Amino acid sequence: MLNGRTVLERFPAGGPRGSWPAEEFAQARRLEGQHAEVVMDLSSDAFLVIVRDLTE
């Protein structure tokens, strides 16, 4: 958990052009009922798919 967020998956920022694996993964989680979103982690140059802790 990171600042009230749970990281579900990490994806490198340098993916192939036209490919959005983090967005596709997040969309699949949203279809399952999770409130997944994609954020950029600049320190690791990666996209993170997260779920915020709604109890805070």
PyMOL commands that set and color helices and strands:
alter all, ss='L'
color gray80, all
select helices_A, chain A and resi 21-31
alter helices_A, ss='H'
color red, helices_A
select strands_A, chain A and resi 5-12+36-41+46-52
alter strands_A, ss='S'
color yellow, strands_A
deselect
rebuild
show_as cartoon
